[in-house]
Amino acid sequence: MPAKTVVFTSTRKWDGTDFRWVTSGEYIQMSGRAGRRGKDDRGIVIQMVDEKMEPSVCKGILYGDPDPLNSSYRISYNMLLNMMRVEDVDPEYLLRASFHQFQQESEAPGLDLQADELEAKGQAVVLGGGGQEQQGLVAEYYGLERQLVVTREKMAKIIRKPENILPFLQNPGRFLDISIDGENYGWGILVSCKKVTAPGTGSAGSAGKLASLVSKGPQHSLDVLLACVDRHFDDDMDEKEKREDIADLGLLWRGSARHCRPVKEGSDDSSAVSVRVFTISLDAIDRISAVRIFLPQDVHPAEKRKDVAARMKEVKKRFPEGVPLLDPIKELGIKGDDFSKLLGRAETLTERMSQHKLFTDYPEEERLQLVNAYRTKAEFLDQALVIRREARACQTIVMKEELKKMKRVLRQLGHVDANGVIQTKGRTACEINTTDELVLVEMVFAGIFNDLSVDQAVALLSCMTYDERNKGDEDPAKGLKSYLSNPFFKLQETARSVVRAQVACKIEMNEDEFVDKFNPGM
């Protein structure tokens, strides 16, 4: 209601997950109540700031855009049955006329324009001057290269399995080829390997259950020394400021993909390159080398890390053709037909590429330029194709598949017949709109209410309208007397039969969550 003054005692609020800043829309909604019409010349808003706030955050709250209006339109079984009971009414028409459909279709023109721009960029990439024949050769060679990359990725996935790779990660100093978020950082040095159990795994409660589902067993965390360049050096900065930052590089020993990028050989200033400790998972390992070097126990001091970097360079000089790798079969001990087939396929693709005309007739520098140009062209065109498909998906009727699945559920439970004609069950469900209509109708037609007293029936119906979730893993029926617990158990059995029918019709639902929403706490 309106008031003369509105006071914000905090600029943060709990949203069910975390304490976050108040959004601009929330601020407008609450502060807009300051000032009573006909009584106050102006409204007063007091904001009590009890913590440091960045100017951008404050500006976003006071002058930011209002919260976006997004449709939360969903089809319910009650709505669907009421439309099916009326002759000549098509439920799909309601979907086409919904605000949700309008929002989806409004995105299509922008996506088409984005796809056009990507296609134009792809067509603008020039592949030398050899005409269609040369372009065909490059396309064929690039196809072989992509197949080889995919094959090697599948091989690396098998090699990275803990039972295969962990025995060789127990001692520090091993050379590892690392890629993080699609960027290859090259060869690094293993510092340590630790087994980390996901937080909450094995604990009681819903958090423990969720963690056990997300993490199947222990994970492994690796600390690796990698050469990198701080990403802020890529920004336009004053030369004096840059020299000061370079002088302080030795103080920074921890690295991350967010703040550090791989070194670009030949283009990066050697003074801006530093060696830092990255924490990665086993999935970041591309290759594992047979080479190990001595590593000091403490690699945090800058002098120690520089010494390790010098040793890394010396190893690379000793192996100009590449650092030797551990043999996956002889040394890693990987067995199985799947890996053998992948290894044979990789050897075949490598041989075909070495015999390809682009490899034998073109200088290496020119070949690399042609392949890189074709790769850029293919990436633009592939992105455009994905966006085109997304645009077409926006123009199709949303929730159409969901509508078909819901109709199958109604047929399976006997609410409609095979021809879509509504039956007695369906007519009953049309009149229920305050709880789960499917569960209640099943209970009514199963005769569960026939032998219940008024008190028992009211208590049972309260379980279907009470929204509070069960807390912890306690039995919701604990403490109920037998004349109340027996009807509640029948409610749970009916709910399980209904949710299983929906799952059988390919509707994604969690059986336990669906049953737990019926709470006898009231």
N, C-alpha and C positions, 0 to 999 in steps of 0.2 A: 504494500500500500504506500501511497505518497508520504514523504516526510520532509521536514525542513532541511535536515542534514543527514548525509550518508557517510558512515565511517568504515573504511576498510582497515580492519585490525591486522590483516596480513595480505600480502600480494601473491601468496601461493595457496593452492587448494589441493586436496586429496581427490584423485580421480579414479580410485580403485586400484591403481597400480603404483603410483608414485606421487609425490608432492611436486606439482608443476606450477609455472606462472599462470596467473589468470589471463585468459584470452581476451582479445579486444571486444568480442561479442558479449562475453560475460560482464566485462567492465561497463560497457554501454548499457546493458540490461539493468545492472544494479545501480549504477550512478545516475541513470536517467530518472530514478524515483525521487531524486532530491528536488525540492521545490513544490509547494502545494498551490494549485491554481486558485487564484482569488485571494490567497493569504500571504504568499511570499513573492517579493520582487525577483528573487533569484534563489536557486538552490545551492547548497554548500556541500562539497565533497572533500572529505579529509582522507588522505591515504597515509597510513602509518607504515613507513618503510623501516624494517628492523634488520635488514641485511643489505649487502652490497648489490647493486643492480646496474648492469651495463646500460649505457645510454640507448643502444639499439633495442633492448628489451623494453625499457620504459616507453620509448617512442612507439613500439609495436602495440603496447597495451592502450596507450592514450589515443593514438592516431591510426592504428592499424585497420585493415579491412574487417568488416563483420564476418562472423563465422559462415562458412559456405552452407547453402541450403541443399542438402542431398536427400533424395527420396529414400524412405525406408519401407517402401511398398512391398508387402509380402502377401502371398495367397494363402488363405486358410481353408481347411476342409469345409467349414461352415459356409464360407463365401462361394466356394466351388459348387457345393451341393445346391445352394440357393439359385445359382445361375443355371445349373443343369435342370432344375425342376421347371423352369420357364421355357416354354416352347420357342424355338427359333432364336434363342440367345446363345451366342458363341463366346465362351470364356476367353478365347484368344483376342476378341475385339477389345475387351477390357484391358488386356495387357498392352495392345497397340496404342490405346488411348491414355495410358498412364503417364504420369510425370517421370517415372523411372525410365520408361522407354524413350521419352523425349530427351532426357539427359544423355542417354546412351547414343542416340542418333545425332545429337548436337556435336559430338566429338568427331564424327566421321569426316566432315570437310577438312578440319585441321589435320587429321591424320593423312588424308589424301594429299594435302599440300606438302606435308613433311616428306611423304614418299616420293612425290615429284621432285623435290629438291635433292633427295639422295640419289635418285636415278640420274638426274642431270649431272651431279658430281661424278657418278660412276662412268657415264658416257664421256665425260670430259677427260678422263685419264687416257693418255696416249701411250701405246705399247710400241716404242721404237718406230721404225719406218718400213717394216718388212711385209705389211699387208696382212691379208687373211691367213695366208699359210703360216706366217710367223706367229700370229695370234693363236692359231690352232695348236701349234707346237707348245706354246707357253701354257695354254689351257690344259693340254694333256699332261705336261710335266707337273703343273701345279696340282692336278688331280692325284697323281701318284704321290706327291709330297704330302698332301692332306691325308691320304690313306695311310701313309707311313707314320704320320704324327698320331693318328687315332690308334693305330696298332701299338705304337710305343706307349701311349697313355694307358692302354689296357694292360700291357706288360708291367708298367710301373705300378699300377694298382695292385697287381698280384705281389710284386716285389715288396710293396709297402706294408703288406700284412704283418702284424706284430710277430707272428710265429716265424716269419722269414727274415725280417730285418733287425729285430731287437737284439739278437746276439751280437751284432756288429756295431751296436750303438752304446755298448756298456762302458767303453773307454773313450776319453776325450781325444781330440786331435785328428779325427777322421775327416777327409774331404767329402763334402756333400754338395750336390748341385741343387740350388733352391729356387723355387718360383712361388711368389706370394701374390694372390689376387690377379693372376694372369701375367705378372711381370717377372721376368727371369733375372735374378740377382747374381747368377753365376756361381762359382765355387766358393763355399764357405767352410769354416772349421767348426766341428762339433765341440761344444763346451761341456754340456751335460745332457742327460736324458732322465726324465722323472716320470713316474706313474702318478697320474692325477685322477682321483675319483670325482665324478660330477657332484656338485653341491646338492645335498638333499637326498642322494641315492641311499637307499636303505633306511631312511628315516620314516617315521609314521606320518600319517595324514596325507591329504591330497597332494601336497608339494612333493612328498617322497614318491608317491605313485607316478606323478608327472615326470619327475626326474628319472625314474627307472624306465619309463617308456622312451624318453628322449635319448638317454645314454645307456646303451647295452654293454655294460661292463666298464672297466677302467679305460681311460684315455691316456695318451702319453704326450708329454710336453718336452720340447727340445730347446735348448739355448744354443744358438749358432752365431759365430762371428762372421759378419758380412760387410764387404765394402759397399759404401752407399754415399749418396749426396743428399744433403738436406733440401727438401722441396722448396723452401722459401728462397733459396738462391736463384730459382728460376724466375722469381718476380723481379720487377724493376725496383732496384734499390740503390741508395747512395753508395759510392765507392768506399767512402770512409766507414760507413756502417757495415759494408760487406767485409772489409779488412778486420774490423773488430770481431765480427761473428766468426770469421775463419780463425782468428787468434784464440777464440774460446772453444773451438771444436773439441779439443782434448778433454774438456770437462764433461762432455756428453758421451756417455758410454752405452746408454740404452737406445735402441732403434725400433722403429715400427713402420709398417708399410704406409701408414697414414702420413707420416712426417718425412720419410726418407724414400728416395727412389733409387733404382739401379744406376750404376755408373755407365755413362756413355763413352766408350773408348774413343779417344781421338778428339773429342769435343769438350769434355769437362776439364776444368782447371784442376790440376793435380792437388793444389793446396786446399780445394774445397772437398776433396774425397776423404772420408773418415771410415774407420772400421768400428762397428758397433755390435752389441749383442742383441739379436732378435729372438723372440720367443715364438716358436712355430709348432705345428702339429706334424704328424707323420705324412699327411697328405701334401705337404709343401715340398717333399723330397722328390726331385726328378730323377737323379742318378746318385749312386753311392760308389765311391772310389775305393780302390785297394790301398791307397796311400794314406798314411798317418804321420803326423809330425808331433814333436814334443810341444806341450802346451803348459804354460805356467798355471799354478793353482788359482791365482787371482788375476783376472784379465781386465779388471776395472781401471787400473792406472793407464794413462795415455801411453806411457813408454812401453808397457807390456803389449798393448794392442798394436803399436807401431812395429814392434819386433815380430809379432805374429804376421802382420801384413808383409813384411820383408821376406819371411820364410815362405809365405804363399807365392810370392813372385818368383822366388828361387825354384820352387817345385814346378811352376808352369814353364820356366825356362828349360828345365831338365827334360820336360816332356812336350816338345814343340808340336807333336801330332795329337796331343790331347792327354789329359790325365787318365791313367789306366783304371778301368772299372772292375768291380767284383763280378766274376762270372756267375750268372743267376743259377746255373745248373750245378757246376762243379763246386763252387764256393758257397753260394747261398743255399744250395741243396733243395731247390724248388723242383718238385715232381708233379706229374700230371700231364694228360694229353692236351688240356686247354692251353697251357703255357707253351708247350712244344709246338702246337699249331701256330700260335702267335709269333713265336720266334722264327719259324720257317717262313711265315708270311712276310715278316719284316726283312728277312734276308732276300726273299724274292723281289720285293719292292725296291730294295736298295740296289740290287743287280739291274733291274729294269731301268732305274733312274740313271745308273752309271753308263748304260748302253744307249740311252735316249739321245736323239739327234741334238737336242738343245744342250746337252751336257758335253757331247763330243765335238760339236762344230762351233760352239760359241765360247769366247773367253769367259772366265769365271766372273769378272766384274760386270760384263754386259749381261750374262745370264742372271745374276743376282738382281740387277736393275729391272730386267724384264719380269722376273717372278714377283718382285716386290710391288711393281706397278700393277700387275694382274691381281695380286692379293688385295691391294687397295680397292681396285675396281670391283672385285667380287664381294668384298665386305660391304661396300656401298649398296650394291644391287641386292645382296641378301637382306640387309637391313630394310631396304625399301619393300621387299617381298613380305617380310614379317609384318611391317606396318600396314601394308595393303590388306593382309588377312585380318588384322585387328580392326581395320575400318569396315570390312565386310561383316565382321562379327557384330559390330556396333549397330549395323543396319538390320540385323535379324531380330526377331522377337525375343526379348529377354525372358528368361524363366519358362521358355516353351518346353524344354526337356523336363523341368521340374513339374510342369503341369501334366505332362504325359505320365510321369511316375506316380503322381498323386491320384490320377484316374485309375491306374492299375491297382493301387492300394484300396480304393473304394470298391472296385470289382472283387478283389480278393476277400474283403471283409463283408461283402454282401450288401453294400449300400446302394449299388447300381447293378444292373444285369449286363450281359455281354453287349447289348445294343445301346448301353448308356442310359437306359430308362431307370429313373430313381425308384427305389423300393421303400418298404416301410421303415427299415433302419435309416435310410437316407433322409426320409421325411422327418424322422425324429431328430436326427442330428442337425437339421436345418434350424430347429428351434433352440439350440444350445449355443450360446456365444460367450459364456463367462468362464469356461474351463475347457479341458481337452474333450472335444465332442466325441471322438472315436472311442476313448476309454469309457466315458460315461454311458454311451449307447450300448457298448458291449456288456457292461455291468447290468444295465436295465434288461436287456434281452436274455442275459444269463440267469435272471431271476434272483440276483444277489440281494435286492432290496425287499423281496417278498416277505422274508421271515424276520426283518429287522423292525425294532421299535422306532418310534419317532426320534428318541434321543440318539439311538445308534445311527439312524439314517443321517441326522443332522451332523453328528460327529464325523461320519464317513465323508460327507460332502465337504466338510470344512478342510479335509486333507487335500481336496482338489482345488481349493482357492487360496490356501495359505502359501505365500511365495517365498518365505524364508527357507534357505537351504539348510540341509542337515550339517551340523558342525562336527568336524573330525570324522573318525571312523566308528562312532558310536551307533549302535543299533537304534534306528528311529522309533521302533516299537517298544524300546526298553521302558519299563514303568507302566505300560498300558495294561489294564485289566483284561481278562480273557474275553469278556463280552464286547470289548472294543478292538482288541488285537486281532481276533479271528476275521472280522470284516476287513480290517486293514490289510491282512495278508492276502485276502481275495482280491483287493484292489491292486496290490503289487503284481499278483499273477496275471491279472487282466492287462495291466500296463505292459508287462513283458511280452505277452502275446501280440499286442498291438504294435510295439516297437519292432518286434521280429518280423512282422508282416511288412512294415515299411522298409526295413533293411533288405528283405528278400526282393523288394521292388526297386532296389538300387538307390534308395534314399540314404544319404550319409547321416547316421545317427549313432550316438553312444547309448547303449542299452542301460548301463548303470546310471548315467546322468539323467536319462529320461525317467527312470523309476524313482530316483532320489528326489525329483521335484515334487513328489506327493509326500507332504510332510504332516505328521499328526501332531505337530507342536502346539497347535491352537487348542 
